[in-house]
Amino acid sequence: MTSNILIPTTNILRRVLKIECDGSVGTGVVIFKDGNRFLVTAKHIIESAPDKTRYRQGNIWLPIRPSTINLSENYDLAVLKLPTDEEYPVLQVPDFEIGISAGGIVSGQQVMIVGYPLGFQIERSEHMNNGRPLPLVKVGFLSDVSFKNGRLLIDAHTNKGFSGSPIIFRSPSGSDRNRLSVCGIQTSMYYDEGFAIAVDIGKAIELIDAILKTELGHTDKSLG
């Protein structure tokens, strides 16, 4: 029998980056789709200069070097296509499979928010987490979800810096039962009330699909 306690795996922790853009510090998570890797974060962190987004590596900030950027018009959400490991070997993240869907999530379910509140970070040996600072973990409960509006309401007291953090849950049923999945990205909070607001990860997948479709169109045109 699988425990109901949520514990972040290495596959989760190593995907989460502390990011900075034009003085704004937050969190981002790396996900894969169709062999490509993308950084997903909250738009308000990077929208002033998305191409200048940096991530924390040891004691320094290094450029993300996105090849393509897609900022949502309707949600506080941004996607940056990242270079490959071969193109940019210092930015290495696990490519083990992870769920990327809010499917099966139910109100009252426990979730994790993984990120860098107030810029905090856990300092460890440079040999851990590929030399990047480890994120902090906050546990909360899903209070409400509206797939129509693409939003999740989470009962958790969060802080600045958690913006862009992945919301992690374990699917309680179906083929993905007991699998850890990214269901959303935190974008804002009601600090005094103790609620966090997140966008359904499906909206990020739509941004990713738009990038891939555009690139495929360009490829087809060049071949034709």
N, C-alpha and C positions, 0 to 999 in steps of 0.2 A: 504494500500500500504506500503510495507516494504522499509525503508530508505536504500539508497545506501552507507551510511557512515558505515565504518567498526569500530566496537567497540569490544574490546576483552572481552569475558565473563569470569566469574569465572572458568568455565569449561576449558577454555584455559589457563588462568594465573596460575592455580594451577597444571597444567601438566608440566610447564616449570621449569627446575632446573638449578641453577648455579653449574657447576661442575669443578673439578680440578683433574689433574693427573700429577704427577712428575713436578710440577711447572707451568704447562700450564692450564690456566683458560678459560672456555668457557661456552657453553650452551647445554642443552639436553632437549628433550621432551619425556614424557611418553605416550605411546599408548597401547591399548589393542587389542589382537587378540585371538580368541578361548579361552577366559577365562584366558589368560596369559597376563602379563604386561611386556613391554619392554622399555628400554631407547634407544632412537635413537639420535645420535650425529655425528659430523664430526670426521673421523678417526684420523686426525692429532693431535687432542687434547689428545687422550688417548693411541695411539698405542705404546708408549714407555713402558707402564705398565698397560694395560687395567684392570687387576684384582685389581689394587690399586686405581681405580677411586673413587672419593669422591664427595659428594654434600653438599651444604651449608644449615645448619639448625641453625637458630638464629645466634650466633656469633662463631660457630664452624663448622668444616668439619667432616662429618660422612661418613663411607664407604658405597658404593653402594651395595656391596656383590652380584655380579652377579653370577648366577649358570651356565650360558653359555654365551660365547662371540663369535660374528661373525663379522669379519672385511672384508669388500669388497675388492676384488682384483682389481676391475676396477674403483671404485669410492671412493671419500674421504668420506666414510660412515661407521659407526659402529653401531652394535646393541648389547645390553646387556640384557639378560633375568633377570628380577628382582624377588626377593623373593615376596611371597604373603603378604597381609596385616597381616595375622595371623603369618607368619614367621618373619616379620619385621614391626611391627605396627607403628614405628616412621615415616617411609616413606609412607605416605598416600597421594594418589592423587584421584581425582574424577573418578568414573567409568561410568559416564554418556556417552551416545553415542556421538561420534564425527565423522565427515567425515574424511576418510583417503584416499584421492585420488585426482589426478590432473585432473580428467575427467571433461570436460566442461569448463575448464579455457581458456580464450582467450587473445590475445595480447591487451594491453591497459587497462587491468583490474586492479583495485586497489587491493593491497595486504598489509598484515601486516607482519612485522618481529618482533618476540617477543623474547627478550633475554637480555644479560648482557654485553653491549658494554664497553670495557675498564675496565671490572670488576665492573662497576657501578651497584648499586642496590637501590631500593626504600625501606627505612626503615619504617616499620609500627609497630603497636602493635603486640606483640607476639601471640595474638589471631587471627590475620589475616593470611591467607595463610598458616595455620598450622605451624606458626612460621618460615616459610621460607621467604627470601627477595623477594619482588615482582619484576618481570622483567620490563624492559623498552620496549616501543613499537615504532617502526619506520614504517612509511607508505611509500609505493612506488608503482610503476606500472610495470606490466609485459611487458617487451619489446619484448621478444621472447621466444618461447618454442620449444624444439626438443624432442619429446617423443622417437624418434629413438635413440638419443644419451643420453636420460635421463637427460637433463639439462635445466634449466630455467635461463634466463637473466632478472634481475630486475633493473629498474631505481630507485636506492635508494643509498644514500651516507651512507655506514655503516662503522663500525670500528672493530678492533680486539675485540674478546669477543662475537661478534654476531655469530661466527662460531658454528654450531650445532643448531642454532635457527630454530624453525618451521616457515615456510612461510604459512600464513593463507589467505584464500580467501573465497568469497561467490559465490557459483555456480549460474550463471545467468539463467539457464534453466534446464529442465529435472526434474526427480523425486527428486533430491537434491536441487532444486531451493531455494535460500535464506538461505541455510544451511552453517554454517561455517565449513570449512574443512582444514586439513593440506595437502598442495599440494607439499611441498618440504622441504628440509633442507639446510640452507645456509652453504656453504663450503669455499668460498673464495670471494675476491672482487677486483675490479679495483678502488683503492682508489681515484686517481687523476681524473679518468674519471667519477666517481660517479655511478658505477654499482656493483651489488652484483651477485654472481653466486650461484645457488642452484642445488641440485640433486633432481630429481623427487622422491616423496615419494614411488612410486611403487618399486623403487630399494631397499628401506628399507624393504618393505613387502616381497620381494624375499629373503632377508637375514633371516627374521623372519620365513618364510615358511620352509627354509632349516633347521633351528633349530628345528621346530616342527616336521618336517619329520624325522629327525635324532632321536629325542627323542621317537617318535612313533615306529620307527624301533627297537630301543633298548627295548621298552616295549613289542612289539610283540615277539621279540626273547626270552625275559625272560619268557614270558608266554608259548611259544611253546617248 
